[in-house]
Amino acid sequence: MSDNVQWFEEQRIRTAWDEEKEEWYFSVVDVVGVLTEQSNVRGASNYWAKLKQRLKEEGANELLTNCQQLKMRAEDGKNRFTDVANTEQLLRIIQSIPSPKAEPFKQWLAQVGRE
């Protein structure tokens, strides 16, 4: 699996390409941070933790169970495990976040998928 960084509106989104499955994985915390306009990673992590709890209460256990963790380079330069989602899972997560950036992000996601 190759680890990359993609850019959405000059904000970093950590990604990984799985050659075997021919599928992109995206750091959920990075996406949450962009959509909720968090000023730091801690805020995005806290938002994602609350959102996971809410999704679980709404019965989205399958979505959360299928999210996996991959090691990705953190801001401190170390490889750390982070929750990742494929495109389909990410679209479900995005629809749970009220954000004016949701539609532009979905378009960006479609573009990344074509590359």
Buried (B, 14 or more C-beta within 10 A) or exposed (E): EEBEEBEBEEEBBBBBBBEEEEBBBBBBBBBBBBBBEBEEBEBBBBBBEEBBEEBEEEEBEEBBEEBEEBBBEBEEEEEEEBBBBBBEBBBBBBEBBEBEBBEBBBEBBEEBEEE
